[in-house]
Amino acid sequence: MTLTPHDPERLDPAEDPTEDSAPEPSALPRRDFLRIAGVGAGALLASGCASAGAFASAAPVRGIERGRAKDGGVGHVVVIGAGAWGGWTAYHLRERGARVTLIDAYGPGNSRSTSGDETRGIRSSYGDRATGELWTPWARAAIERWRLFEKEWAPVFRTSYFHQTGDVIMRATAEPFITKTLELWKANNVKHEVLNGAELRKRYPVIKADDITIAITEPDAGVVRCRAATQAVAAVGQKMGVKLVISRVRPGPIVNGAMDGVILEDGTTVRGDSYVFACGPWLRKLFPYMENRMRVPIGVACYFGVPVGDSRFTFPNLPSFNFPGVTGWPVLPVDSRGFRVRGAIAPPAPPAGTPAPAPAAPATPAAGTATRPAVGPAAGAPVAADPLQQDPDTSSRWASQDRVDGSRRFLAARFPLLANAPLLETRACHYESSVNGNFIIDHVPGTSNAWIAGVGQAEGFKFGPVVGEYVAQRVLGITGDPKLVAAFKLPTEEYEKPPG
């Protein structure tokens, strides 16, 4: 059964004696599940009638303890946000025996969410991050979890989620990002290759790489269809007993050091033993102290059509790729959204002495409407001058012509056969960056039973299966590795406030 705000009596266990415990996962035979699941994930979400098998077991992740809470108690946990982190947190909580209510304002995989794009890269190359020592092994564990999710659930939903494309990082010189990534890979026994420019060009002739002298590859990296996977995780969770509610939420009062419920938009209070706020860019709206501890820039991805009958730009014939400032991957034939480019090349500088063009007067938007983001070559930069663009409820996800032109310049420079490829669609979403460059998984200040889990640094989706397990562990009273506790604490420092 899927809960809606129209049956409020069933949301509070204290008021509904029939909701003392969630049903245990069904033992419906897989052939029957295949028959039911043929309607697709969207119908499963709508009806709540799917059956679920257990997510395939995986090796333990360093710093995460398996099993249930040490005191044996699990209780009722309310998770706010059904994206990559919230959905996996709900799944792992339910797997450990908790009763779970999952609440989302718009639904899993919606177009406003950080998980609302069509695809995300799954890799472990973090030589450019101060958090690389932590993130690399966790990313490797996440790759394995996504592979297991694909094996277990892709046949059930009759589709595909994880595509092992491999990933190739190409640079003109062996810059620090390359050398540090190789160090981290070697320390974590990551299978990889190091190619010189000639080897790279021979292997991938469609890539124009005349200036490349070194490339490093991660053969088992890949790409996940993120919207579809987010919806599938939520559907699996519902079959396990997670109850999905579509509604906006505001935190309830803090009484004696504990949060007392969350309040839906119709006034209903949903009470649990613990609360997890895994709501991405909305954290700034729910908790004012997050306003200057995180930023929510908008990233834009372009999907281009490839020549008809030319399979060179389609999985599995090309890996995902990484050039300075630009990432992308081939067409995934399961739905053929297109050849993905995230990032851009800036236009050439005008000749010396050329007068700068006069800035155009900004158009005045209609009252209550969002303006189109001024996203240009510096894709992903925050549009600080427009408050509407800093609000995930009001921001426009429009890709400007400058932004599209920047991606086309990249294609012309690196994939010249696609220089004039048709633009099929663009996708844009907020991502979150914290002032300390790391995830935040910590108590809501002043509470012992409410948690913030978010700020994925534009990398959070891939970590969903692992982060969800870690958050479930913390919520259920298993502290685990003190180094992780310290790493994910709510930062005390703040960004420098922008002028005005």
Secondary structure, DSSP 8 states (H G I E B T S, - for coil): ----TT-GGGG-GGG-GGGSS--------HHHHHHHHTT-HHHHHHH--------------TT---SS-TTS---EEEEE--SHHHHHHHHHHHHTT-EEEEEESS-TT-TTSTT-SS-EEE----TT-TTHHHHHHHHHHHHHHHHHHHHHHHHHHTS--EE---EEEEESS--HHHHHHHHHHHHTT---EEEEHHHHHHH-TTS--TT--EEEEETT-EEE-HHHHHHHHHHHHHHHT-EEEE--EEE--EETTEE--EEETTS-EE--SEEEE--GGGHHHH-GGGTTTEE--EEEEEEE---TT-GGGBTTSS-EEEETTEEEE-B-TTT---EEEEE--------TT-------------TT--------SSTT---TT-GGGG-TTT------HHHHHHHHHHHHHH-GGGTT--EEEEEEEE--EETTSS-EEEE-TT-SSEEEEE--TT-GGGGHHHHHHHHHHHHTT----HHHHHHTS--S--------
